[in-house]
């Protein structure tokens, strides 16, 4: 097992290196440069050239890539010019906020999705199955940013139960209840689509398992139905559900971009969108590499978890 | 026990928990505290170092924490004393000697004096200054005319310019000229932008990244103390969310309300403030080649476009029709006798026929957004429809803002016949000097992307820049506006009115034509 993990980690290195090249190339090749973005209508060629020199962007591209890569290997991600602070400070702070949001949404969609899938499968074509299918299809079909805005309108503006946006109250907040209060709407809006997908796929995974012989045997020897479902069937179905969770975790993370904008959640997705529009090269590059590294690590842990569950998957 | 009954109980418990939690937390969304004004901003500030920032969004915080040597008189764009109490200008217009206000201290307790002023300008302009590395200072060219800054005595400072430059006093009032504490720059170095120290009515409290910048009342302020105990600036980048926060009571004041949302604040409980500013939205016409090389066709475009419909229907009344290159907000320099080109498609058709340009193809650069660009895509399509109605064949190309600037600023030659553009400036000199002189063609480092050239206009603008008497300058600018309107190098479309909404707990709030947000006098119950 240890060898397998090391092997997977080593294979992640070229992936990350490729990501640094791709993100660097994209940011260098898209039209519009940082100096123009900063100067706006005052971007005369003369001003642009001076500012580019001040920002260290007058060097050849290849040289800039290796300077950036070398600095990053020593832990120096550079300084964001649009926020005037070290990239790593900003990214790690923002990533924490995203983790809180995406993590909560992920737990919510996993629990609710699997639960809904199990109930649907256990009651195939029953009333519960139909009701769940209906709700789930709505969840899959409604775009999350629209759902988020409708939630704001209803729960924050009209009913005033929950705050509109942000992560903490501006005054007198900062504790856990305050965080939960701000987290409810964005986490639910973010979880909606993934919950639907997980519910649908868990349902079919469960249905497949429920048709197998060992389930009939279990039922025949008098195991209570609840244990048949939760103990025998679900455990077997988890082998095909866990990879779905892994994929959905990626979707939840990327879906966080819209949700962070709608709810002004101070996360890494919103940061990246702002940084791209401002051509904040180092912040975009550092942010993407950081997020990609986390995603790669997450995928590796999903694979490891899967091979623990199912000894047949071992390479 | 069946699976269904088990989950039904689970579901009931979950719903109960949520309801209890909702009830428990509902009280947490109470109203914002009195004396603390919460302002919804459009973005996270880049820095609170006035020499390092370029965005109006950041200026809105800065002018409450810092002061300049001069400032704009409330309600106008005329310069009045601030940290300087008086000044004299040498006859050749190259030496400005300013008397400084005594008894003023920075928030860190260090005194404001001539040395501090010299430090500020040297830091920005002199590459060898020990704190020049706290930059870059992208707008330092506002003071590129300054050859040296000298301390005459403790409370007198002298600026020597390399040539007469009349907008100098007005540039001192621009946020780039706000005075920072030298001791604080020395103490914080590159981090000064996050630990700002000035002389203003508010002093810096804290900056929670992406959540809020808090400034608190400066009890040692030399003038009248601020009306609020604290002001909190919250960055809320999404306009719909900003509107929702305003409706829900999460913020007390919001700027840049989207035109289509203004209606939601028309009832009781809110008031809307509007103020025309030094902004002009126009179309650059390529006067070097193609149909717009003919003055009659340029005039025809001005007649053909229904500007009333654009400001009233597309912009929902948040702008007025522009008459010429200078916005009316520069009251002292504005030519009142100019009327906008009327909407007259028949006259446009006649002019086009006369010039033999009927059915000409036009390529039109439109941007998706950008500073001061208002609603560029709907405005662009409205303009396209109006021009097609008089017989042009208009093709739109749309670009993201930074890409757009990269296409337009180097000049339209060989690429396009027209392009959208908007400017906000602090002096009537800036825009025409940078964008209408023949010496300001893109290859000479200016913004005259449509290659307009008129020797008379060049002469007037140079003369206005060197005249130190304001009445004399005003006369020159008015003459320039008449000529430029007739020559029609641009289609003059709109002057934006900045707006803001406050809730009924906020008193004494008003917007300034400078587009700066002075909150000193604002009180919140």
HADDOCK unambig.tbl for C-alpha pairs under 7 A between the chains (distance, minus, plus):
assign (segid A and resid 31 and name CA) (segid B and resid 403 and name CA) 5.23 0.50 0.50
assign (segid A and resid 32 and name CA) (segid B and resid 402 and name CA) 4.86 0.50 0.50
assign (segid A and resid 32 and name CA) (segid B and resid 403 and name CA) 4.63 0.50 0.50
assign (segid A and resid 32 and name CA) (segid B and resid 406 and name CA) 5.87 0.50 0.50
assign (segid A and resid 36 and name CA) (segid B and resid 402 and name CA) 6.61 0.50 0.50
assign (segid A and resid 37 and name CA) (segid B and resid 402 and name CA) 5.75 0.50 0.50
assign (segid A and resid 38 and name CA) (segid B and resid 54 and name CA) 6.98 0.50 0.50
assign (segid A and resid 39 and name CA) (segid B and resid 54 and name CA) 6.91 0.50 0.50
assign (segid A and resid 39 and name CA) (segid B and resid 138 and name CA) 6.59 0.50 0.50
assign (segid A and resid 44 and name CA) (segid B and resid 445 and name CA) 5.59 0.50 0.50
assign (segid A and resid 44 and name CA) (segid B and resid 446 and name CA) 6.19 0.50 0.50
assign (segid A and resid 45 and name CA) (segid B and resid 445 and name CA) 5.91 0.50 0.50
assign (segid A and resid 46 and name CA) (segid B and resid 445 and name CA) 6.48 0.50 0.50
assign (segid A and resid 51 and name CA) (segid B and resid 138 and name CA) 6.68 0.50 0.50
assign (segid A and resid 54 and name CA) (segid B and resid 136 and name CA) 6.27 0.50 0.50
assign (segid A and resid 82 and name CA) (segid B and resid 46 and name CA) 5.38 0.50 0.50
assign (segid A and resid 83 and name CA) (segid B and resid 46 and name CA) 4.51 0.50 0.50
assign (segid A and resid 83 and name CA) (segid B and resid 47 and name CA) 6.60 0.50 0.50
assign (segid A and resid 84 and name CA) (segid B and resid 46 and name CA) 6.26 0.50 0.50
assign (segid A and resid 84 and name CA) (segid B and resid 47 and name CA) 6.33 0.50 0.50
assign (segid A and resid 156 and name CA) (segid B and resid 248 and name CA) 6.37 0.50 0.50
assign (segid A and resid 157 and name CA) (segid B and resid 244 and name CA) 6.31 0.50 0.50
assign (segid A and resid 157 and name CA) (segid B and resid 247 and name CA) 6.15 0.50 0.50
assign (segid A and resid 157 and name CA) (segid B and resid 248 and name CA) 4.70 0.50 0.50
assign (segid A and resid 160 and name CA) (segid B and resid 248 and name CA) 6.74 0.50 0.50
assign (segid A and resid 161 and name CA) (segid B and resid 26 and name CA) 4.96 0.50 0.50
assign (segid A and resid 162 and name CA) (segid B and resid 26 and name CA) 6.42 0.50 0.50
assign (segid A and resid 162 and name CA) (segid B and resid 29 and name CA) 6.33 0.50 0.50
assign (segid A and resid 163 and name CA) (segid B and resid 29 and name CA) 5.89 0.50 0.50
assign (segid A and resid 164 and name CA) (segid B and resid 244 and name CA) 6.74 0.50 0.50
assign (segid A and resid 164 and name CA) (segid B and resid 245 and name CA) 5.77 0.50 0.50
assign (segid A and resid 181 and name CA) (segid B and resid 25 and name CA) 6.32 0.50 0.50
assign (segid A and resid 225 and name CA) (segid B and resid 2 and name CA) 6.82 0.50 0.50
assign (segid A and resid 226 and name CA) (segid B and resid 2 and name CA) 6.33 0.50 0.50
assign (segid A and resid 226 and name CA) (segid B and resid 3 and name CA) 5.75 0.50 0.50
assign (segid A and resid 261 and name CA) (segid B and resid 238 and name CA) 6.44 0.50 0.50
assign (segid A and resid 262 and name CA) (segid B and resid 238 and name CA) 6.54 0.50 0.50
assign (segid A and resid 262 and name CA) (segid B and resid 241 and name CA) 6.29 0.50 0.50
assign (segid A and resid 263 and name CA) (segid B and resid 241 and name CA) 6.95 0.50 0.50
assign (segid A and resid 264 and name CA) (segid B and resid 236 and name CA) 6.26 0.50 0.50
assign (segid A and resid 266 and name CA) (segid B and resid 210 and name CA) 5.73 0.50 0.50
